[in-house]
């Protein structure tokens, strides 16, 4: 597998532009998948700078309905010569908001209408097969004793704000001879909940690698320490924290898991 990081919060490479967002081009088994599209079209520019063509694609996966993962897709759709299926869960299109420091809430949902992306595939299954050994996992449950819902996330329903349980979040999983290769955009239900769910859905399978935003950017030290200790239970040989994991937590993952840690930033090319 080769993973090209087209959008991420940080970069250290000349000519590469970064933003708060995530976009990956994944090549595996003769197929090419785009996982998220950042918040703007910079992933298209970065792909060009890296000498990558964004066609052909076998599918585009939108991990959840937040602007920093879905915002850039219109730039790509306008340039594609043939339609490409875009896999997203229906609840991703709800009106999504986040707490700000003041009394107001900030709109953070998908900044485009369904009609502007005619090749949408609204995923309903909890476990959907995309191709041979390629899966989407959604409706991530909140397992008792693990993590609860992300604080500060809301959906607007019938004029009322309700806590967003992020049922639209979905993970991309490759089942390979080395084990499971897991990709998560933000892990809003909690990265440990997510990994527990992967293990349930693939009983007896080893988790070989994890590339994920772990949503620890604003977490306190107690939450970070708990999460990093529980990561040990899943035995991943490769850990690639990105995006909303946050610099503080990423540094601690590097310190606690020096052999498993891979430094990932915008412009990185990873081979597994």
Backbone torsions as a table, in degrees:
resi	resn	phi	psi	omega
1	UNK	NA	140.8	171.3
2	UNK	-122.1	135.2	-179.2
3	UNK	-121.5	124.6	177.8
4	UNK	-109.9	121.1	-177.7
5	UNK	-89.9	105.5	-173.7
6	UNK	-92.9	-23.8	176.2
7	UNK	-149.5	135.1	179.3
8	UNK	-165.4	168.5	-173.1
9	UNK	-67.6	-28.8	-173.4
10	UNK	-126.0	152.0	170.5
11	UNK	-147.1	153.8	177.2
12	UNK	-131.0	21.6	-174.2
13	UNK	-118.8	140.1	179.0
14	UNK	-65.5	133.7	176.7
15	UNK	84.9	-7.3	178.8
16	UNK	-97.2	135.1	-178.8
17	UNK	-107.4	136.9	-179.5
18	UNK	-118.5	164.1	177.5
19	UNK	-158.1	168.1	172.8
20	UNK	-71.8	101.2	-177.0
21	UNK	173.6	-176.3	-179.7
22	UNK	-149.3	137.6	172.2
23	UNK	-157.0	129.3	-178.1
24	UNK	-129.1	138.6	167.5
25	UNK	-104.2	122.5	-175.2
26	UNK	-117.2	123.9	177.0
27	UNK	-112.0	124.8	-178.3
28	UNK	-157.5	131.2	175.0
29	UNK	60.1	33.6	179.5
30	UNK	79.2	5.7	178.8
31	UNK	-118.1	158.8	-176.9
32	UNK	-130.4	126.2	-177.5
33	UNK	-123.7	136.7	173.1
34	UNK	-102.7	120.2	-179.6
35	UNK	-106.9	103.6	-178.7
36	UNK	71.9	161.3	-173.4
37	UNK	-133.6	22.7	178.6
38	UNK	62.9	-168.3	179.7
39	UNK	-97.3	-18.5	177.3
40	UNK	-136.1	-173.1	-179.1
41	UNK	-83.7	16.4	-176.7
42	UNK	-65.8	-22.0	179.6
43	UNK	-64.8	-30.7	176.8
44	UNK	-68.7	-44.0	177.6
45	UNK	-62.4	-44.2	-179.2
46	UNK	-64.8	-38.0	177.0
47	UNK	-60.1	-42.2	178.5
48	UNK	-63.1	-44.2	179.0
49	UNK	-61.7	-34.5	-179.5
50	UNK	-83.5	0.2	178.9
51	UNK	76.4	28.0	-176.7
52	UNK	-107.3	137.3	169.4
53	UNK	-91.8	138.9	178.3
54	UNK	-94.7	13.0	169.1
55	UNK	-131.4	145.6	-3.3
56	UNK	-78.3	159.2	172.8
57	UNK	-126.9	141.0	176.4
58	UNK	-89.2	-17.3	177.3
59	UNK	177.1	156.6	175.4
60	UNK	-118.8	126.8	179.9
61	UNK	-110.3	126.4	173.0
62	UNK	-103.5	116.4	-169.8
63	UNK	-69.2	-31.5	177.2
64	UNK	-171.2	172.4	-169.1
65	UNK	-90.1	51.4	174.5
66	UNK	-113.6	148.3	-172.2
67	UNK	-57.6	-32.2	-174.1
68	UNK	-81.1	1.7	176.1
69	UNK	-120.7	-18.2	-174.9
70	UNK	-121.2	-13.2	-168.2
71	UNK	-63.5	-27.9	-173.3
72	UNK	-88.1	-0.4	-168.9
73	UNK	-67.3	-31.7	-178.6
74	UNK	-61.4	-35.8	177.3
75	UNK	-58.8	-43.4	-179.2
76	UNK	-71.8	-44.4	-176.7
77	UNK	-56.1	-38.4	-179.6
78	UNK	-65.5	-22.6	-174.6
79	UNK	-100.0	-14.1	-176.5
80	UNK	-70.8	137.5	179.5
81	UNK	-82.9	-23.7	176.5
82	UNK	-134.7	149.7	178.9
83	UNK	-62.9	144.6	177.5
84	UNK	-124.6	131.9	178.9
85	UNK	-62.2	134.6	178.9
86	UNK	-113.1	111.7	-175.1
87	UNK	-92.5	119.4	-178.3
88	UNK	-150.6	150.8	178.2
89	UNK	-88.4	145.6	-172.7
90	UNK	-56.4	-38.0	-177.4
91	UNK	-71.3	-7.4	175.0
92	UNK	-62.3	-21.3	-176.3
93	UNK	-93.0	7.8	174.0
94	UNK	-68.1	160.2	178.1
95	UNK	-75.7	106.9	-172.6
96	UNK	-106.4	140.5	-176.6
97	UNK	-138.8	160.3	174.8
98	UNK	-133.2	151.5	175.4
99	UNK	-63.5	140.0	167.7
100	UNK	-106.1	179.3	-178.7
101	UNK	-67.5	-30.6	178.4
102	UNK	-91.4	-163.4	-178.1
103	UNK	-75.1	-17.1	-176.7
104	UNK	-80.0	160.0	174.3
105	UNK	-113.9	147.9	-176.6
106	UNK	-102.0	131.0	177.7
107	UNK	-73.3	128.1	-175.2
108	UNK	-130.5	15.9	-175.2
109	UNK	-80.8	-171.6	179.5
110	UNK	-65.2	126.3	-174.3
111	UNK	-89.3	23.3	178.2
112	UNK	-143.2	163.8	-178.3
113	UNK	-92.7	153.9	178.8
114	UNK	-54.0	-36.7	-175.0
115	UNK	-63.3	-23.0	-178.0
116	UNK	-81.3	-1.9	-179.8
117	UNK	-134.2	84.4	-169.9
118	UNK	-69.7	-11.9	-176.3
119	UNK	-103.8	28.9	-179.6
120	UNK	-66.7	138.5	169.7
121	UNK	-117.5	107.8	-178.4
122	UNK	-82.1	108.7	-174.2
123	UNK	-79.4	129.3	178.1
124	UNK	-113.2	-29.7	-177.4
125	UNK	-68.8	147.9	174.1
126	UNK	-69.3	-34.9	179.2
127	UNK	-131.3	110.0	-175.9
128	UNK	-116.4	129.1	177.7
129	UNK	-84.5	123.4	177.4
130	UNK	-93.1	-35.7	-177.6
131	UNK	-163.0	-179.4	178.1
132	UNK	-57.9	116.7	177.3
133	UNK	66.8	22.1	176.9
134	UNK	-125.3	125.4	-171.6
135	UNK	-134.5	152.2	166.9
136	UNK	-111.1	135.9	175.0
137	UNK	-118.1	125.7	179.7
138	UNK	-133.9	-174.1	-174.6
139	UNK	50.1	52.3	-175.5
140	UNK	-65.4	120.3	-175.8
141	UNK	-77.7	157.2	174.0
142	UNK	-95.8	99.6	-175.8
143	UNK	-74.1	128.7	177.8
144	UNK	-54.1	134.7	-179.6
145	UNK	91.5	-8.0	176.8
146	UNK	-106.4	-133.5	-173.6
147	UNK	-93.0	155.8	173.6
148	UNK	-99.4	-171.4	-178.5
149	UNK	-66.7	153.7	178.6
150	UNK	-68.5	125.1	177.8
151	UNK	-69.0	149.7	174.3
152	UNK	83.1	5.7	178.7
153	UNK	-108.9	131.5	-175.1
154	UNK	-137.2	156.2	166.9
155	UNK	-121.5	147.8	178.8
156	UNK	-98.9	113.5	-179.0
157	UNK	-127.8	124.7	179.2
158	UNK	51.4	40.4	176.7
159	UNK	78.1	4.0	-179.1
160	UNK	-120.5	140.5	176.1
161	UNK	-82.2	129.3	175.9
162	UNK	-123.8	150.3	177.8
163	UNK	-62.2	134.0	-178.8
164	UNK	-85.7	116.1	178.3
165	UNK	-83.9	0.8	174.9
166	UNK	55.3	44.0	177.9
167	UNK	-70.2	-10.0	177.6
168	UNK	-83.5	-8.6	-177.4
169	UNK	-70.9	136.1	178.4
170	UNK	-136.7	147.2	179.2
171	UNK	-108.3	151.4	175.2
172	UNK	-105.6	128.8	-175.4
173	UNK	-131.0	129.1	174.9
174	UNK	-107.4	127.9	178.5
175	UNK	-97.9	106.2	-173.0
176	UNK	-121.4	167.5	177.4
177	UNK	-58.9	-28.1	177.7
178	UNK	-77.0	-21.0	-175.9
179	UNK	135.5	-166.3	-177.8
180	UNK	-85.6	132.6	174.2
181	UNK	-106.6	114.5	-169.4
182	UNK	-110.5	133.8	177.6
183	UNK	-124.4	128.1	178.6
184	UNK	-133.5	135.2	-176.3
185	UNK	-72.2	-55.5	-179.4
186	UNK	-134.4	-13.5	179.8
187	UNK	54.7	41.9	-178.9
188	UNK	-56.7	-35.0	175.6
189	UNK	-70.3	-2.1	-177.9
190	UNK	105.1	129.2	-175.6
191	UNK	-63.7	-31.2	179.4
192	UNK	-73.2	-41.4	171.4
193	UNK	-55.5	-43.5	-178.5
194	UNK	-61.7	-47.8	-178.2
195	UNK	-67.9	-36.9	176.2
196	UNK	-60.0	-41.2	179.4
197	UNK	-66.5	-42.3	176.5
198	UNK	-57.4	-46.0	-178.9
199	UNK	-62.5	-38.7	178.3
200	UNK	-65.0	-40.2	-175.3
201	UNK	-79.6	-18.7	178.0
202	UNK	-127.6	67.4	-175.0
203	UNK	-60.2	135.5	179.1
204	UNK	82.7	-5.1	-179.0
205	UNK	-91.9	141.1	176.9
206	UNK	-84.6	139.3	171.2
207	UNK	-85.2	111.1	-177.1
208	UNK	-84.4	-46.3	-177.1
209	UNK	-139.7	154.5	177.8
210	UNK	-137.1	119.1	170.1
211	UNK	-116.1	116.5	-171.5
212	UNK	-156.6	142.8	156.3
213	UNK	-76.6	126.8	-172.9
214	UNK	-106.7	5.9	174.2
215	UNK	52.6	47.3	177.4
216	UNK	-113.7	10.2	-174.7
217	UNK	-58.1	-38.6	-177.8
218	UNK	-109.5	13.5	-177.4
219	UNK	-78.8	150.8	173.4
220	UNK	-78.2	171.3	-176.1
221	UNK	-64.1	-33.9	179.7
222	UNK	-61.7	-45.1	179.0
223	UNK	-65.4	-42.9	179.8
224	UNK	-62.2	-46.9	-178.3
225	UNK	-62.1	-43.6	179.0
226	UNK	-60.2	-45.6	-177.8
227	UNK	-63.8	-45.7	-177.2
228	UNK	-66.7	-33.5	177.1
229	UNK	-69.6	-41.2	179.9
230	UNK	-69.1	-27.2	177.0
231	UNK	-55.4	-32.4	-176.7
232	UNK	-59.1	-31.1	-176.2
233	UNK	-66.5	-20.3	-173.5
234	UNK	-98.7	-9.2	166.0
235	UNK	62.7	25.7	178.8
236	UNK	-62.1	134.5	179.3
237	UNK	-82.1	-20.1	179.4
238	UNK	-131.7	124.5	178.0
239	UNK	-119.5	123.5	-177.4
240	UNK	-128.5	80.5	179.1
241	UNK	-75.4	137.0	-176.7
242	UNK	-139.7	173.6	162.9
243	UNK	53.6	-116.5	-172.2
244	UNK	-76.3	3.9	171.5
245	UNK	-59.0	-37.7	178.7
246	UNK	88.9	146.3	-175.3
247	UNK	-60.3	-41.9	-178.1
248	UNK	-59.1	-50.7	-179.0
249	UNK	-68.3	-36.5	179.1
250	UNK	-61.4	-43.9	178.8
251	UNK	-61.4	-41.0	-179.2
252	UNK	-68.8	-35.2	175.3
253	UNK	-63.5	-42.4	178.4
254	UNK	-61.3	-39.8	-179.0
255	UNK	-71.2	-40.7	-176.1
256	UNK	-83.4	-25.0	-177.8
257	UNK	-129.4	59.8	-173.5
258	UNK	-62.7	-31.4	-179.0
259	UNK	-78.6	-30.8	-178.3
260	UNK	-88.3	-23.6	-171.4
261	UNK	-68.8	135.9	169.8
262	UNK	-122.8	129.6	177.4
263	UNK	-78.4	120.6	-176.8
264	UNK	-124.3	129.8	176.2
265	UNK	-148.4	174.0	-177.9
266	UNK	-61.5	124.7	-176.3
267	UNK	101.4	-8.6	178.5
268	UNK	-67.0	147.8	170.8
269	UNK	-123.3	120.5	-174.5
270	UNK	-115.9	133.7	175.0
271	UNK	-116.5	130.7	179.7
272	UNK	-121.4	NA	NA
